[in-house]
């Protein structure tokens, strides 16, 4: 994940392999997804939390780099719309 700021778009994959492909992968899993979400303030406004996932980007565990690139591109496109 990149910087945490209110209303910026980011992505995460709880069971995703590392971008370098070296992180452990659950045996037998061929694919994974990265969820694209927006950081939103909590009710008290003191912290940030992950908003709803609005898009899932699917990747192959043996070659995760293209999925990470696609997720970064999607977040960059959405963040360009957020920032003035």
N, C-alpha and C positions, 0 to 999 in steps of 0.2 A: 504494500500500500504506500501511497505517496503522502503528501502533506494532508493533515486533518484541518479543514476550515469549513465553516458552515456553508452549506449549499454547493460545495464542490463535489464533483463526481469522482468516484474511485471504484476499484474492483477488488474482489477477494475470492479465494477458493479454499475452503476449509480442507478439502481432501485433494487439492491440486499438488502435483509434483513441483519442485523448484523449477524456476525458469531454465536453469542449466541442465535439467534432466537428471541430476545426480541425487536429489532428495529421494527418500524411500517412497515407494508407491505400493498401495495395497495389492497384494498378489492377485493376479487374474483380471485386474482392471485395465481396460484398454483405452478408456476415455475419461475425461473429467470436464467440469464446467467452471467458469469464472463468472461470478455474479457482478453486474454493474449496478451500483447504488449511489445515493447521494447522502452526504453527511448532513444530518439535521440536528438542531439544538434539542436538548431534553426539555421537559416542561419547565424546570426551574431556570433554564437558560444558562446554567453554569457549565454544562458539559455537552459533548456531541455524541450522537449514536448513529448507527447505520440505519438508513431509511430502507424502504422496500426495494428489492431487486427488480429492476425494470427490464433487464435483458440478461440472458445467459449466453456466454460464448463457449462453445464446445471445442475441446482440444484432445489430441491423442497423447497418451502418457509417454510413448517412446519419442515424441517430438513436440514438447510443450511450447517452444519458443513462438510459433505462429499465433497461438491462442493468446499469449501474453501481449504480443505486438498488436493484435486486433483489439484487445481490451484497452490498451493504452491509447490507441487511435480513437476508439469510441469515447473514452473519457475526455480526451483532448477536444474532440468535436463538441461534446456537450458542454464542457467548461468554457469553450469559446463563446457559447451562447449566454452563459451566466455572467461572465466578466464584461464590464463595459468597454 
